[in-house]
Amino acid sequence: MSQPPIRVLVADDHLVVRIGLTTLINNQPDMQVVGEAANGREVVELFRKLHPDIVLMDLRMPGLSGDETIAALCAEDPTARVIVLTIHKGDEAAFQALRAGARGYLIKDVLGDDIVHAIRTVHGGERCIPPSVGEQLAERLGKAVLSVREIDALKLIA
């Protein structure tokens, strides 16, 4: 007995990117794109309506920010499985997305096979973070973090 396909919601504000991702995913025998969104608000609406297994989304879209969108999805369903596909390589963008609840973080220069692998990995309950992003996150975590009181003092000084 075969498993039902992995149901994916694709979100990117660029139509050509959505078309490419949809084609890539729909060419997989175990995957199906069930919806497409062009902004953060559409992602949340379609997530509620379609209940996809995976949300594959850009980090920077109109409407809600990527972090706000991810947080809204995870508040709606703590088991939401979100993979970020973005041009932002910086540790801060990855940190904020993962803190909001993303389970995967990919840079848009990855191969199609890497995207498909990430979808299967995250659908299976694991995280998918490339080593280069993981190294940047480790460096960020090694830096000192200011306390709320220290931040308030800096604001007063400024």
RALIN-V955050 format. One record per backbone hydrogen bond with DSSP energy under -1.0 kcal/mol. NH is the residue of the N-H (numbers start at 1). CO is the residue of the C=O. E is the energy in kcal/mol with one decimal. If there is no record, write none. Layout:
nh=NH co=CO e=E
nh=NH co=CO e=E
This chain:
nh=6 co=30 e=-3.2
nh=8 co=32 e=-2.8
nh=9 co=54 e=-2.6
nh=10 co=35 e=-2.4
nh=11 co=56 e=-2.7
nh=12 co=37 e=-2.0
nh=18 co=14 e=-2.0
nh=19 co=15 e=-2.7
nh=20 co=16 e=-2.1
nh=21 co=17 e=-2.8
nh=22 co=18 e=-2.8
nh=23 co=19 e=-2.5
nh=24 co=20 e=-2.5
nh=25 co=21 e=-2.8
nh=26 co=22 e=-2.8
nh=27 co=23 e=-1.2
nh=28 co=25 e=-1.9
nh=31 co=28 e=-1.4
nh=32 co=6 e=-2.6
nh=34 co=8 e=-2.6
nh=37 co=10 e=-2.3
nh=40 co=62 e=-2.2
nh=43 co=39 e=-1.8
nh=44 co=40 e=-2.0
nh=45 co=41 e=-2.4
nh=46 co=42 e=-3.1
nh=47 co=43 e=-2.5
nh=48 co=44 e=-2.1
nh=49 co=45 e=-1.9
nh=50 co=46 e=-3.4
nh=51 co=47 e=-2.0
nh=53 co=7 e=-1.8
nh=54 co=7 e=-2.2
nh=55 co=81 e=-2.5
nh=56 co=9 e=-2.8
nh=57 co=83 e=-2.7
nh=58 co=11 e=-2.2
nh=66 co=59 e=-1.1
nh=69 co=65 e=-2.7
nh=70 co=66 e=-2.7
nh=71 co=67 e=-2.6
nh=72 co=68 e=-2.3
nh=73 co=69 e=-2.4
nh=74 co=70 e=-2.5
nh=75 co=71 e=-2.0
nh=76 co=72 e=-2.0
nh=77 co=73 e=-2.6
nh=80 co=77 e=-2.6
nh=83 co=55 e=-3.3
nh=84 co=104 e=-2.5
nh=85 co=57 e=-2.8
nh=86 co=106 e=-2.5
nh=94 co=90 e=-1.7
nh=95 co=91 e=-2.7
nh=96 co=92 e=-2.7
nh=97 co=93 e=-2.2
nh=98 co=94 e=-2.7
nh=99 co=95 e=-2.6
nh=100 co=96 e=-1.9
nh=102 co=97 e=-2.3
nh=103 co=82 e=-3.0
nh=104 co=82 e=-1.3
nh=105 co=128 e=-2.3
nh=106 co=84 e=-3.3
nh=108 co=86 e=-2.8
nh=110 co=107 e=-1.8
nh=115 co=111 e=-1.5
nh=116 co=112 e=-2.4
nh=117 co=113 e=-2.5
nh=118 co=114 e=-2.3
nh=119 co=115 e=-2.3
nh=120 co=116 e=-2.2
nh=121 co=117 e=-2.8
nh=122 co=118 e=-2.9
nh=123 co=119 e=-2.3
nh=124 co=120 e=-1.7
nh=125 co=122 e=-1.7
nh=126 co=121 e=-2.0
nh=128 co=103 e=-2.1
nh=134 co=130 e=-2.5
nh=135 co=131 e=-2.4
nh=136 co=132 e=-1.6
nh=137 co=133 e=-2.3
nh=138 co=134 e=-2.3
nh=139 co=135 e=-2.2
nh=140 co=136 e=-2.2
nh=141 co=137 e=-2.5
nh=142 co=138 e=-1.3
nh=143 co=140 e=-1.1
nh=151 co=147 e=-2.3
nh=152 co=148 e=-2.4
nh=153 co=149 e=-2.1
nh=154 co=150 e=-2.1
nh=155 co=151 e=-2.2
nh=156 co=152 e=-2.1
nh=157 co=153 e=-2.1
nh=158 co=154 e=-2.5
